[in-house]
Amino acid sequence: MTADFRVTLLGTGVPIPRPDRFGPSTLIEAGDHTILIDAGRGATMRLFQLGIPIGKIDALLLTHFHSDHTVGIPDLWLTGWLSSHFGNRQRPFSVIGPVGTARLMHHLEEAYARDIEIRVEDEKLAREHVAIAVEEFDEDSVVYKANDLRIIAFTVDHGDAIKPAYGYRIEYRGRVAVISGDTRYNANVLRYGEGADLLVHEVAMARPELLGEAYIQRIVNHHTSPQEAGRVFAQTQPKLAAFTHLVMLASDTVTAPTVDELIAATRETYAGPLEVGEDLMSFEIGETVIAGRTCV
């Protein structure tokens, strides 16, 4: 029997425009609810591949304002408004995020004002369906609640200058999925990751010969190492741990670490169930958590 609680990694990549790993974005399907966490590059293309009309997304939740997590917003918002089977949104575009979200969305409205005016006149699209409804938060709190679905935002540490930054705990009918967001090793992930069926965590890794470079050190210091992520998994003991947003660093002369090396490094501190996320990998959350790969 298929579970009615599913998490799908739409994009597991970084700012580098790789065709195999699109920008960070995670789809949450819980009963009749369809939620997106972040909208990185290509999020709408992945939704199309899954056959999910982008006009049917109930809400977009943002973790932070780095461009690789937000560049897909105009596509999601505006294409979801069009009169087609993949668009046709019949309500305002709902965006929930930390303080700063309203400013972001206001300026996107200004940037695309002419497109909106043209389509209202030419295609007779309803202006109220391209409107944006923004809700902001500034502390750990419940930010979305509908029937049996509850989503809690919690603060994480993505670096001294990268604030605000949040993760999300998704609770549905006694099941829990936690998305770490971009973060260094952080006690709040341990707190909100407790009791999770699925814990999806970011990770960053570089070969030792690159760690002496200041540029590489700056990136690594904004993220969680495989060993640190393993400590998070070992302390929270999810039914299944998974990696997303794989920051696998390289240079012109030094190759990026492999997935096998990532797993081996994680195993230094964690021996439990583990998946290295791929685009369109999904997790059915029922009595057990079952990982699957979508063939498209």
Protein Blocks (a to p, Z undefined) as FASTA:
>chain_A
ZZfbdcddfbfcdfblcfklccddddddehjbccdehjaehklmmmmmnopafklpfbdc
dfblcfklmmmmmmmmmmmmpccfklopabdcdddddehjlmmmmmmmmmmmmmmmmmmm
mnopafklmpccddddfbdcdfbdehjbccddddddebjklccdddddddeehiacddeb
jadddfklmmmmgopabdcdddddddfklmmpmklmmmmmmmccfklmmmmmmmnopabd
cdehiacdddfklccddfklmmmmmmmmocbdcddddehiacdddfbccdddddZZ
